[in-house]
Amino acid sequence: MSFHETGTSVAIALTLVKTLILLVGSFITYFSFKAYRRTRQRALGYLTAGFGLVTLGLVLAGLLYELLGVSLMTGILLESVLMLVGFLIIAYSLYVT
């Protein structure tokens, strides 16, 4: 298997995994939002926002790189910042419960 074929296989696998992360993260965000709407508990609202940011962060670097031509390092930095903020919000939501 040549280097190009290996790179293509990895790119396909990465695309598949990122798509699955987007789907599962979206489901988690959706269900936490439904719980928030039903209960109006502020902590669930924060939890929803946190999961949404983490999910967005996990798929953002590749999208920015592929669709907008942003450098991969800049995309990864933005992805990491969104994930950090999302995790901080999730931690806060658990703290205020």
ZIFENUR-V740745 format. One record per residue. RES is the residue in one small letter. PHI is phi in radians with two decimals (none if undefined). D_LAST is the distance of its C-alpha to the last C-alpha in Angstrom with 2 decimals. Layout:
[[RES & PHI & D_LAST] [RES & PHI & D_LAST]]
This chain:
[[m & none & 53.00] [s & -1.40 & 53.30] [f & -1.03 & 50.74] [h & -1.11 & 50.39] [e & -1.12 & 49.77] [t & -1.13 & 47.12] [g & -1.08 & 45.39] [t & -1.15 & 45.51] [s & -1.09 & 44.07] [v & -1.15 & 41.17] [a & -1.09 & 40.59] [i & -1.16 & 40.59] [a & -1.08 & 38.19] [l & -1.10 & 35.83] [t & -1.07 & 36.02] [l & -1.11 & 35.28] [v & -1.13 & 32.26] [k & -1.11 & 30.82] [t & -1.14 & 31.45] [l & -1.13 & 29.65] [i & -1.07 & 26.64] [l & -1.07 & 26.70] [l & -1.14 & 26.97] [v & -1.15 & 24.24] [g & -1.08 & 21.84] [s & -1.17 & 22.76] [f & -1.08 & 22.13] [i & -1.07 & 18.61] [t & -1.10 & 17.95] [y & -1.07 & 19.71] [f & -1.20 & 17.91] [s & -1.21 & 14.41] [f & -1.16 & 15.94] [k & -1.05 & 17.39] [a & -1.12 & 14.15] [y & -1.10 & 12.81] [r & -1.06 & 16.20] [r & -1.24 & 16.20] [t & -1.78 & 12.94] [r & 1.03 & 12.60] [q & -1.40 & 8.79] [r & -0.99 & 8.47] [a & -1.07 & 5.87] [l & -1.21 & 8.69] [g & -1.13 & 11.20] [y & -1.13 & 10.37] [l & -1.04 & 10.43] [t & -1.05 & 13.70] [a & -1.09 & 15.12] [g & -1.09 & 14.54] [f & -1.11 & 16.26] [g & -1.10 & 18.88] [l & -1.19 & 19.75] [v & -1.09 & 20.01] [t & -1.09 & 22.20] [l & -1.06 & 24.27] [g & -1.06 & 24.71] [l & -1.17 & 25.94] [v & -1.90 & 28.74] [l & -1.23 & 29.59] [a & -1.01 & 32.01] [g & -1.12 & 34.38] [l & -1.12 & 34.40] [l & -1.10 & 35.17] [y & -1.17 & 37.84] [e & -1.31 & 39.48] [l & -1.66 & 39.34] [l & -1.94 & 39.43] [g & 1.28 & 41.30] [v & -1.22 & 38.73] [s & -1.05 & 39.44] [l & -1.08 & 37.54] [m & -1.12 & 36.31] [t & -1.14 & 34.96] [g & -1.09 & 33.23] [i & -1.16 & 31.67] [l & -1.10 & 30.53] [l & -1.11 & 28.87] [e & -1.00 & 27.32] [s & -1.16 & 25.93] [v & -1.11 & 24.58] [l & -1.10 & 22.74] [m & -1.15 & 21.32] [l & -1.07 & 20.26] [v & -1.09 & 18.56] [g & -1.06 & 16.89] [f & -1.18 & 15.63] [l & -1.11 & 14.45] [i & -1.16 & 12.46] [i & -1.09 & 11.01] [a & -1.05 & 10.25] [y & -1.10 & 8.66] [s & -1.08 & 6.45] [l & -1.31 & 5.42] [y & -1.26 & 5.54] [v & -1.43 & 3.79] [t & -1.16 & 0.00]]
